Amino acid sequence: MTAYILNLVVLISIYAILSTTLNFIIGYAGIFSLAHAVFFGIGAYTSAFVAMNLTPSFFVAIPIAMVLAALTSLALALPALRVRGEYFVAASLGLQMLAVTLFSEWKGFTGGIGGVIGIPPVEIFGFALVKPWHFLILTLVCLALVIAIIQRLVHTSFGRSLKSIRDSESAALAAGKNITVIKTLSVVLSSSLTALAGGLYAFYMAFINVESFMLATSVLVMAMVIIGGTGTILGPIVGAALLMLLPGALSYLSFLPQTEIGSIQQIIYGSAMVLLMIYRPGGIVSPKTRGEAA
Amino acid sequence: MNMQNTAYDTTAAQPVTEQETLLKVRNLQMDFGGLKAIQDVSMDLRAGIVTTLVGPNGAGKTTLFNMITGHLKPTAGEVEWLGDSLLGKPPWKIARQGIARTFQDLRLFTHMTVEENILTVMEQGGWLWQSGGMSAKTARQERVASILERTGLKDKARVRAIDLAYAERKFLCMARIMATDSRLWLLDEPASGLDPNSYGLFLELLRSEVANGITVCIIEHNLDIVVNISDRIAFLDQGRLLADGLPDEILNNPELAAIYFGER
């Protein structure tokens, strides 16, 4: 039971990093991306590759993964963010499709459909994290770090610029803001922090394949952000916890046909999204109070 | 109809011809498909004075602002700022050259506080930090406090723009433009919908900024404002500049009045 809970908390923490980093661009910059799983995947595959071919050191594998994800996101953001928001959504969807093919076919790097097996345990200053609670501490520290970085960023001049672009792109332009640079930088930052989650996932699971980095994952993370509450620090974490706990919670309801749990889960996701859009469009954690700042 | 105003001081407009020309618009044209929104418009905006654009709805006044500020690319013509062409430059570069604007539909940063709305306009650096360090940060904060005081928004500093009353939103637009270091302000109906008290404060604010050297071009339908603050008036109709001159010449022209009020 303890192992089960530990596993759940580690996975919730990893997905909370994903939703927090996606919320950084959705909630604060108004950029909707359907390619979040791509950067999650780049982080996971790169960390695995470095761990298996170079060193399993956290301080080598993760930074390399983050740089590679940042560079890939730059290639997406620079052309796509010059145009209006909906084009970025389309471009990110294209990247997601392309990446799935690449992840499936590039056997030398990703292991193809079969994936990568036998990823060694991550090491921190030569100490291998082999026990689940070791990993729990690492993921919680990483989550806290990501939250702290994003919390700090949104309260700086850069965060204010992002929010101004989200609220009115034309007014931000008229105020002298180079919105292409600002939006590109936000996507690069978000993607590199997403790669951190990918690296943690690869080291924790010791096995990865393309199934974890498909469009469904991008949509799931977006649902976590929207259900939890965009533009808030707590919202994406609440969203990640809820959506990760849901499958487990449903399996405890003995009156439900266990073979249909997947379908029931989809019905619940869909209904929750519709009800939230009607009654609480800002998400579960939303600054609705009059006079309260986002 | 006589649009003459007794409060208007004609001596204010006398030195106009000697003023430095900040912005030159030459043979500007804007076509939206078959619609000619702006046709062969040429005019100058001179330093230190208030030029008012008047004309009926659909005359092309806001389109002209959009072309000057780079939000629309003209079909033909030239826009020059202090002798340099602005054509092809993105709006943010034009803004940084010293041309600020407001929007008819306000376009506030609605989910940010009043204070943040003003502060972010001063923070034009696109990277993760602003140049100048702590001293520049302190200077920005002091300037925000001063602008809040002058616009009557001091008590609303921590309130989100979306939660402001209409007149307060209008003053936030003014506060934002005051936060720029621009020499030229393009104001799109800044006083529409203001109650008499707010209207008085608005006029006082605008006059003091003009006295401090700000050049203003204003789109306005309220004739009381037009006659009270204009040094020059440009009259547009159906995309054409029909007249550009001293307020007395324009306001007492019966033909222009007939066009303005839809009598022809």
HADDOCK unambig.tbl for C-alpha pairs under 7 A between the chains (distance, minus, plus):
assign (segid A and resid 157 and name CA) (segid B and resid 120 and name CA) 6.63 0.50 0.50
assign (segid A and resid 157 and name CA) (segid B and resid 123 and name CA) 6.32 0.50 0.50
assign (segid A and resid 157 and name CA) (segid B and resid 129 and name CA) 6.60 0.50 0.50
assign (segid A and resid 158 and name CA) (segid B and resid 127 and name CA) 6.73 0.50 0.50
assign (segid A and resid 158 and name CA) (segid B and resid 128 and name CA) 5.28 0.50 0.50
assign (segid A and resid 158 and name CA) (segid B and resid 129 and name CA) 6.76 0.50 0.50
assign (segid A and resid 160 and name CA) (segid B and resid 120 and name CA) 5.94 0.50 0.50
assign (segid A and resid 161 and name CA) (segid B and resid 120 and name CA) 6.22 0.50 0.50
assign (segid A and resid 164 and name CA) (segid B and resid 109 and name CA) 5.35 0.50 0.50
assign (segid A and resid 167 and name CA) (segid B and resid 109 and name CA) 4.97 0.50 0.50
assign (segid A and resid 167 and name CA) (segid B and resid 110 and name CA) 6.10 0.50 0.50
assign (segid A and resid 167 and name CA) (segid B and resid 111 and name CA) 6.94 0.50 0.50
assign (segid A and resid 168 and name CA) (segid B and resid 107 and name CA) 5.99 0.50 0.50
assign (segid A and resid 168 and name CA) (segid B and resid 108 and name CA) 6.93 0.50 0.50
assign (segid A and resid 168 and name CA) (segid B and resid 109 and name CA) 6.13 0.50 0.50
assign (segid A and resid 171 and name CA) (segid B and resid 107 and name CA) 6.05 0.50 0.50
assign (segid A and resid 173 and name CA) (segid B and resid 91 and name CA) 5.70 0.50 0.50
assign (segid A and resid 173 and name CA) (segid B and resid 92 and name CA) 4.76 0.50 0.50
assign (segid A and resid 174 and name CA) (segid B and resid 91 and name CA) 5.92 0.50 0.50
assign (segid A and resid 174 and name CA) (segid B and resid 92 and name CA) 5.75 0.50 0.50
assign (segid A and resid 174 and name CA) (segid B and resid 95 and name CA) 5.75 0.50 0.50
assign (segid A and resid 174 and name CA) (segid B and resid 100 and name CA) 6.54 0.50 0.50
assign (segid A and resid 174 and name CA) (segid B and resid 101 and name CA) 6.61 0.50 0.50
assign (segid A and resid 175 and name CA) (segid B and resid 92 and name CA) 6.68 0.50 0.50
assign (segid A and resid 175 and name CA) (segid B and resid 95 and name CA) 6.24 0.50 0.50
assign (segid A and resid 175 and name CA) (segid B and resid 121 and name CA) 5.47 0.50 0.50
assign (segid A and resid 176 and name CA) (segid B and resid 92 and name CA) 3.90 0.50 0.50
assign (segid A and resid 176 and name CA) (segid B and resid 93 and name CA) 6.31 0.50 0.50
assign (segid A and resid 176 and name CA) (segid B and resid 95 and name CA) 4.92 0.50 0.50
assign (segid A and resid 176 and name CA) (segid B and resid 96 and name CA) 5.35 0.50 0.50
assign (segid A and resid 176 and name CA) (segid B and resid 124 and name CA) 5.94 0.50 0.50
assign (segid A and resid 177 and name CA) (segid B and resid 92 and name CA) 5.45 0.50 0.50
assign (segid A and resid 177 and name CA) (segid B and resid 124 and name CA) 5.42 0.50 0.50
assign (segid A and resid 177 and name CA) (segid B and resid 126 and name CA) 6.77 0.50 0.50
assign (segid A and resid 178 and name CA) (segid B and resid 92 and name CA) 5.89 0.50 0.50
assign (segid A and resid 178 and name CA) (segid B and resid 126 and name CA) 6.22 0.50 0.50
assign (segid A and resid 181 and name CA) (segid B and resid 126 and name CA) 6.35 0.50 0.50
assign (segid A and resid 182 and name CA) (segid B and resid 126 and name CA) 5.46 0.50 0.50
assign (segid A and resid 182 and name CA) (segid B and resid 127 and name CA) 6.93 0.50 0.50
assign (segid A and resid 290 and name CA) (segid B and resid 163 and name CA) 6.48 0.50 0.50
assign (segid A and resid 291 and name CA) (segid B and resid 159 and name CA) 5.01 0.50 0.50
assign (segid A and resid 291 and name CA) (segid B and resid 160 and name CA) 5.72 0.50 0.50
assign (segid A and resid 291 and name CA) (segid B and resid 163 and name CA) 6.13 0.50 0.50
assign (segid A and resid 292 and name CA) (segid B and resid 159 and name CA) 6.90 0.50 0.50
assign (segid A and resid 292 and name CA) (segid B and resid 160 and name CA) 6.75 0.50 0.50
assign (segid A and resid 293 and name CA) (segid B and resid 111 and name CA) 6.63 0.50 0.50
assign (segid A and resid 293 and name CA) (segid B and resid 112 and name CA) 6.24 0.50 0.50
assign (segid A and resid 293 and name CA) (segid B and resid 113 and name CA) 6.16 0.50 0.50
assign (segid A and resid 293 and name CA) (segid B and resid 159 and name CA) 6.93 0.50 0.50
assign (segid A and resid 293 and name CA) (segid B and resid 160 and name CA) 5.68 0.50 0.50
assign (segid A and resid 294 and name CA) (segid B and resid 111 and name CA) 5.94 0.50 0.50
assign (segid A and resid 294 and name CA) (segid B and resid 112 and name CA) 6.53 0.50 0.50
